[in-house]
Structure formats: structure tokens, C-alpha cells
Amino acid sequence: MAIKDKVIIITGASSGIGEATAKLLASKGAKVVLGARREDKLHELAEAISNNGGEAIYQVTDVTKIEDSQKLVELAKTEFGKVDVIFLNAGLMPNSPLSELKSNEWNQMVDVNLKGVLNGLEAVLSEFKKQKSGHVITTSSVAGLKAYPGGAVYGATKWAVRDLMEVLRMESAQEGTNIRTATIYPAAIKTELLETITDEETAEGTNAMYNQYQIGPDRVANVVAFAIDQPEDTNVNEFTIGPTTQPW
């Protein structure tokens, strides 16, 4: 399989989609490099993977700091000799109406959801260009495909990631660097994402919707594995994934 022995960096790895993806890829023979802010969760996950016969290392990582992303890439190179894939998955969704003027939360979303992706790209693209191969995967959202009330800033960051990844795909093809891309647009997936919502009305409505429709993060992990497992000359660059029963 194309996944076996690949060195795969995952941000936002301590829970939800990142955790599920790390476990799945490690079970398929990948060497996973885990980054997130919660060291206890990272340690627990790496230990669980190791106990199941997989290979995992980790480093506490704040994606808003470029030096943290650079250190994560260096860790992968030092321990495993290379980087094949980076899954830029860290994200926040403290949704609220614009009229609530929660500018601190707006800035947090821009810093994590958009600048965090840019920091990951800055840390890894020189390596991918040098080796003339690599795979960048990002978690966007259905909010990166359609607008909805309460999700203006979150959606703006996710639309930005969509454009960023499409341009990366085009430029990589033009430059002959063989860098593959994949952007994932999840709908209602059971994660900790809703815990960041502080606006009571928004939280109530979003939780009710998720409780009705949500599916597990392992469903997204399956899609990440599918994208990685394609032949190196094949790029499947966009996936929208959500519950069959959710009208999105």
C-alpha cells in the first residue's frame, strides 16, 4: 500500500479527526508525527499507537507559532529521515453573529485556521520542493463551500484555505515539484470543535444540529487514507464528507 512506511505529520492530533487519522494511518504502516497543544493527550495517543504495533512520535505544537511548525518538521526528519505528508488539521470554530463583535475569537480563528495552515506550508514546502514529492492535506469545512448565519469568520478562514490549496496545486503542477494536495470539507463530525463556541444561542442551535446528525471522525480518517493511498501520479484534491441524513 502507498501508505506503508510514509512519514506523516498531523496537526490537531490530540482528538477528533486528527486522533482518528493518526490511529488509522499507523495501523496501515505509516510513521506518524503528532502535533497539538495538549501533551497529555499526545502522550496517550502515541502510547496507544505503539501498543498496537504502530510507530508514533509527538511534539507539543501551537500552529500559530511558525517555530513550532518548523520544529515538528525537523522532528520528523530527525527521527524518520523525511516527510511524505503533512495533514494540517488544527482548527477552531467559536461561531457567533457578527453583531456580537467577538473580535478576540475572530482573531483566534484567523490565527489557527488560516495562519496555522500557512505556517505548516512554510515549514514543509522547501522540503517537498527539494525532494520533488510530498502531499499537503488540509481540513477545511462545508463552511468553506457555503455561507450560513453565525459562521462568517469561521467560513472566511475556511474559504481562504480552499483557495490557498487550489493555488498550491496549480503552482506545484507548473513548477514540476510533484506536490499533491487534498482539501477536506467535513459537515457534522463528532469532535471537540463545538466546545469553543461561547455564544449561547449559537452553541444551543449548533449542538442540537450535531446531536441529530453527527457521524464519527473515523469517517474522515478513511478519506484521508484514501487520498494518500492513490498512486503518486494521481491527485484527488477535494472531498466533501458528512452524514447521509444531513442536508448541510
Secondary structure, 3 states (H helix, E strand, C coil): CCCCCCEEEEECCCCHHHHHHHHHHHHCCCEEEEEECCHHHHHHHHHHHHHCCCEEEEEECCCCCHHHHHHHHHHHHHHHCCCCEEEECCCCCCCCCHHHCCHHHHHHHHHHHHHHHHHHHHHHHHHHHHHCCEEEEEECCHHHCCCCCCCHHHHHHHHHHHHHHHHHHHHHHHHCCCEEEEEEEECCECCCHHHHCCCHHHHHHHHHHHHHHCECCHHHHHHHHHHHCCCCCCCCCEEEECCCCCCC
